[in-house]
């Protein structure tokens, strides 16, 4: 009888452990490859060579992106390895903040003025898009979003981060690495991506398969752990330190027609090298669901009459028209771009609903700011 009860209890636990969480599904559904494409375009235009001093615009753009999402902790981490810093944003856990899950991608390129669209503006854009999708949620554990420097110099940025973190006694319990996530042979192939892991990361890999089954329809994976490039990215720095990590990539098999032979060339550009949105979206949705489960998403906060429906925007993502709905007393309503420049200032005119044409906005991400009772309210808008 005791064995039967134990067996039933285990089955019940497994059912709970693998059940869908509507909050995670909401985050996954918010991942938008159109936004990611706009980030890749911007990053490809910036200087991102680790030995070059003129990377200020790119690092500031990354820093500002995280700050405008509302992250309180955003900073540069510098080392003697490279002139470029790691750019780190932290979403601190509510109840177990000392446990840290890392989502990372390198933003540097292999040579001076290289475009590096797939390698690795795509992975960096993926980190930004996942950060955007989950920034408004609460987690029990801490999530660190890291844009690494010097991956093209023997993983210098990630190696420094890991060694410094270990020295501080921090607990990095898992890492997900995005490096080259948006290419296939013609751009129209089904969303099948490669994943690499080591023995230490087997449980993390199994967790990834489970979240795909629960949250990411129509995508599949190939085990790329035995291929030549399986350890050729920032996750290897975590493996060396005994930290579980997995690597998500568009194709690790250099004999496959889907392998990106444009990387480390001047042809690593939008359209030629970055060409498969469904593939990129599948990778990002898998990573977003995995990070949310690893960090343990906290329940929805209780709403009160004081904060409920203070300020809402819909539809979001938006194509043609955006509707603002708000309570009286809102002022200084503005739409800002990623650099904080005001694109549109809106007069509430004692109304509680305003319709705004979004046709003049280019595809990408914007911020809606307003003042209410001396507080600044923020909303993220995605233009498709």
C-alpha positions in Angstrom: 0.0 0.0 0.0 2.8 2.4 0.9 4.5 1.7 -2.4 1.3 2.5 -4.3 0.9 5.8 -2.5 4.5 6.6 -3.2 4.1 5.8 -6.9 1.0 7.9 -7.1 2.8 10.8 -5.3 5.7 10.6 -7.8 3.2 10.7 -10.7 1.5 13.7 -9.2 4.8 15.5 -8.7 5.9 14.9 -12.3 2.5 16.1 -13.5 2.9 19.3 -11.6 6.6 19.7 -12.6 5.8 19.5 -16.3 2.5 21.4 -16.3 2.1 24.5 -18.4 2.3 27.8 -16.6 0.1 30.5 -18.2 2.6 33.2 -17.2 5.4 31.4 -19.0 3.2 30.9 -22.1 2.4 34.6 -22.1 6.2 35.4 -22.0 6.8 33.0 -24.9 4.0 34.4 -27.0 5.5 37.9 -26.5 8.7 37.0 -28.2 8.7 38.7 -31.6 11.2 38.0 -34.4 10.3 41.4 -36.1 11.7 43.2 -33.1 14.7 40.9 -33.1 15.4 41.7 -36.8 15.4 45.5 -36.0 17.9 44.9 -33.2 20.2 42.9 -35.5 20.0 45.7 -38.1 21.1 48.3 -35.5 23.8 46.1 -34.0 25.2 45.3 -37.5 25.8 49.0 -38.1 27.9 49.5 -34.9 31.6 49.0 -34.3 32.0 45.8 -32.2 35.6 44.7 -32.6 37.1 43.9 -29.2 40.5 45.4 -29.9 39.0 48.7 -31.2 38.4 51.6 -28.8 35.5 53.0 -30.9 32.8 50.7 -29.5 31.2 53.3 -27.2 27.9 53.7 -29.2 27.2 50.0 -29.2 27.9 49.4 -25.5 25.8 52.5 -24.6 23.0 51.3 -26.8 22.9 47.9 -25.0 23.2 49.6 -21.6 20.3 52.0 -22.4 18.2 49.2 -23.8 18.2 47.4 -20.5 17.7 50.6 -18.5 14.7 51.5 -20.5 13.1 48.1 -19.8 13.2 49.1 -16.1 16.1 47.0 -14.9 17.5 48.6 -11.7 20.9 46.9 -12.0 22.7 47.4 -15.3 26.5 47.8 -15.5 29.6 47.4 -17.5 32.1 44.7 -16.5 35.6 45.6 -17.7 38.8 43.5 -17.7 42.3 43.7 -19.0 41.5 41.2 -21.8 39.6 43.6 -24.0 38.8 47.2 -24.4 35.1 46.3 -24.8 33.2 45.5 -21.5 30.6 42.9 -20.8 27.2 44.6 -20.5 25.2 43.0 -17.7 21.6 43.5 -16.6 20.1 41.8 -13.6 16.5 40.9 -12.8 16.9 40.1 -9.1 15.0 37.2 -7.6 12.3 37.9 -5.1 13.0 35.1 -2.6 16.2 33.2 -3.7 18.3 36.1 -5.2 21.6 34.4 -4.6 20.8 31.7 -7.2 21.7 33.1 -10.6 20.7 31.9 -14.0 22.6 33.4 -17.0 21.2 34.1 -20.5 24.2 35.2 -22.6 25.4 36.0 -26.1 28.6 37.7 -27.4 28.2 41.0 -29.1 31.8 41.4 -30.5 32.8 40.6 -34.0 35.8 38.7 -35.5 37.5 41.7 -37.2 37.4 45.5 -37.4 34.2 46.8 -39.0 32.9 43.3 -39.6 29.0 43.2 -39.9 28.6 40.1 -37.8 24.9 39.9 -38.4 24.4 36.2 -37.6 27.7 36.0 -35.6 26.5 37.3 -33.3 24.2 40.3 -33.6 21.5 37.6 -33.8 22.3 36.0 -30.4 22.7 39.4 -28.8 19.3 40.6 -30.3 17.9 37.4 -28.9 19.0 38.2 -25.4 17.5 41.7 -25.7 14.2 40.3 -27.0 13.9 37.8 -24.3 14.7 40.5 -21.7 11.9 42.6 -23.2 9.5 39.7 -23.0 10.0 38.8 -19.4 11.1 42.1 -17.8 7.7 42.9 -16.3 7.5 39.5 -14.5 8.8 38.4 -11.1 11.0 35.4 -10.4 12.1 33.7 -7.3 15.7 33.4 -8.5 17.9 36.0 -10.2 18.3 36.2 -14.0 21.4 37.9 -15.5 21.3 39.0 -19.1 24.9 39.3 -20.3 26.2 40.6 -23.6 29.7 39.2 -23.6 32.8 40.9 -25.2 35.8 39.1 -26.7 34.2 35.8 -27.6 36.2 36.0 -30.8 39.3 36.3 -28.6 39.2 32.9 -27.0 36.0 33.6 -25.0 37.7 36.4 -23.1 34.6 38.2 -21.8 32.8 35.1 -20.6 35.9 33.6 -19.1 36.5 36.8 -17.1 32.9 36.9 -15.9 33.0 33.3 -14.7 36.3 33.6 -13.0 35.3 36.9 -11.3 31.9 35.4 -10.2 33.4 32.3 -8.8 36.0 34.4 -6.9 33.1 36.4 -5.4 31.4 33.1 -4.3 28.3 33.7 -6.5 26.1 30.7 -7.3 25.6 30.5 -11.1 23.5 27.4 -11.3 22.7 27.4 -15.1 23.7 29.2 -18.3 21.9 29.4 -21.7 24.1 30.6 -24.6 22.7 32.1 -27.9 25.3 32.3 -30.7 24.2 32.4 -34.4 20.5 31.7 -34.3 19.0 33.0 -37.6 20.4 31.3 -40.7 19.4 28.3 -42.9 20.1 27.4 -46.5 17.3 29.3 -48.2 15.6 30.9 -45.2 12.4 28.8 -45.7 13.5 25.6 -43.9 11.4 24.4 -40.9 12.5 25.6 -37.5 15.0 22.9 -36.5 18.0 24.1 -34.4 21.0 22.5 -32.8 21.8 22.2 -29.1 25.1 21.3 -27.5 25.6 20.2 -23.9 28.1 18.2 -21.8 27.6 15.5 -19.2 27.2 18.0 -16.4 24.4 19.7 -18.4 22.3 16.7 -19.1 19.6 17.7 -16.7 19.5 21.2 -18.2 19.1 19.6 -21.6 16.2 17.4 -20.4 14.6 20.5 -19.0 14.9 22.3 -22.4 13.2 19.3 -24.1 10.3 19.5 -21.6 9.7 23.3 -22.1 9.7 22.8 -25.8 7.0 20.2 -25.5 5.0 22.5 -23.2 5.4 25.9 -24.8 7.0 25.8 -28.3 4.9 24.3 -31.0 6.2 23.3 -34.4 9.9 23.4 -33.6 12.5 20.6 -33.1 16.1 20.1 -32.2 19.2 18.2 -33.2 21.9 17.1 -30.7 25.0 18.9 -31.9 27.2 18.0 -28.9 29.6 16.0 -31.0 30.2 18.5 -33.8 33.3 20.6 -34.3 31.9 23.9 -33.1 30.0 22.4 -30.1 32.3 24.1 -27.5 33.3 27.1 -29.6 31.4 29.8 -27.7 30.9 31.4 -24.4 29.1 28.4 -22.7 32.5 26.7 -22.7 33.7 29.1 -20.0 30.9 27.9 -17.8 31.7 24.2 -18.5 35.3 24.8 -17.5 34.1 26.1 -14.1 31.7 23.1 -13.6 28.6 25.2 -14.3 25.8 23.5 -16.3 25.3 25.3 -19.7 23.7 24.6 -23.0 24.4 26.2 -26.4 21.6 26.9 -28.9 22.7 27.5 -32.5 21.1 27.5 -36.0 23.4 24.7 -37.3 26.5 23.1 -35.9 27.0 20.6 -38.7 29.4 22.1 -41.2 28.5 19.4 -43.7 24.8 20.4 -43.6 23.4 22.7 -46.4 22.0 24.8 -43.5 25.4 25.6 -42.0 26.3 29.3 -42.2 29.4 29.5 -44.3 29.0 33.3 -44.3 30.2 33.7 -40.7 33.5 35.6 -40.3 33.1 37.1 -43.8 31.9 40.4 -45.1 28.7 38.6 -46.3 27.5 38.0 -42.7 24.7 40.6 -43.3 20.9 40.8 -43.2 19.2 38.8 -45.9 22.2 36.8 -46.9 23.3 35.4 -43.6 20.3 36.4 -41.3 17.4 35.0 -43.2 15.1 32.6 -41.1 12.7 34.3 -38.7 10.7 31.2 -37.7 14.0 29.5 -36.8 15.2 32.4 -34.7 11.8 32.7 -33.0 11.7 29.0 -32.1 15.2 29.3 -30.5 14.2 32.4 -28.6 10.9 31.0 -27.4 12.7 27.8 -26.2 15.3 29.9 -24.3 12.6 32.2 -22.8 10.6 29.3 -21.5 13.7 27.6 -20.1 15.0 30.7 -18.4 11.5 31.4 -16.9 11.3 27.8 -15.5 14.8 27.8 -14.2 14.4 31.1 -12.4 10.9 29.9 -11.1 8.4 32.5 -12.2 6.5 34.0 -9.2 2.7 34.2 -9.1 0.9 37.2 -10.6 1.0 40.2 -8.1 -2.3 41.0 -6.5 -3.9 44.0 -8.1 -5.6 46.8 -6.0 -8.0 49.5 -7.0 -5.0 51.9 -6.7 -2.9 50.3 -9.5 -5.4 48.3 -11.5 -5.7 49.5 -15.1 -3.8 52.7 -14.4 -2.3 52.6 -17.8 -2.7 50.1 -20.6 -2.0 49.9 -24.3 -3.4 47.6 -26.9 -3.0 45.9 -29.3 0.6 45.2 -28.5 2.4 44.3 -30.8 0.7 47.1 -33.0 0.5 47.5 -36.7 -1.7 50.5 -37.5 -3.4 52.1 -34.5 -2.5 52.0 -30.8 -5.2 52.6 -28.1 -4.3 54.0 -24.8 -6.6 53.4 -21.8 -5.9 55.2 -18.5 -7.4 56.6 -15.4 -7.7 60.4 -15.0 -4.7 62.3 -13.8 -2.2 61.0 -16.3 0.1 63.6 -17.8 3.2 64.0 -20.0 2.5 60.9 -22.1 5.3 60.3 -24.6 6.4 57.7 -27.1 10.2 57.3 -27.0 12.7 55.5 -29.2 15.5 53.2 -27.8 17.8 56.2 -27.2 15.2 58.0 -25.1 14.3 60.6 -27.8 10.7 61.8 -27.8 9.0 60.8 -31.0 5.5 61.9 -30.0 4.0 63.8 -27.0 0.3 63.1 -26.3 -2.2 65.4 -24.7 -4.8 63.4 -22.6 -7.4 66.2 -23.0 -9.4 64.9 -20.0 -10.1 61.7 -21.9 -9.6 58.1 -20.7 -9.0 56.6 -24.2 -6.9 57.8 -27.0 -6.3 56.3 -30.4 -2.9 57.0 -32.0 -1.7 56.2 -35.5 1.4 54.0 -35.4 1.8 53.9 -39.2 4.7 56.3 -39.1 6.7 54.1 -36.6 9.2 51.8 -38.1 9.2 48.1 -37.0 10.9 47.7 -33.7 10.6 48.4 -30.0 9.5 51.7 -28.4 8.7 53.0 -24.9 5.6 54.7 -23.6 6.2 56.9 -20.6 3.6 58.8 -18.5 3.4 60.6 -15.1 0.9 59.7 -12.5 0.9 61.0 -8.9 4.6 61.8 -9.3 5.5 58.3 -10.5 6.8 57.5 -14.0 4.8 54.7 -15.6 6.4 52.7 -18.4 5.1 50.4 -21.1 7.0 48.6 -23.9 5.4 48.8 -27.4 6.4 46.6 -30.3 5.7 47.8 -33.8 5.2 45.1 -36.4 
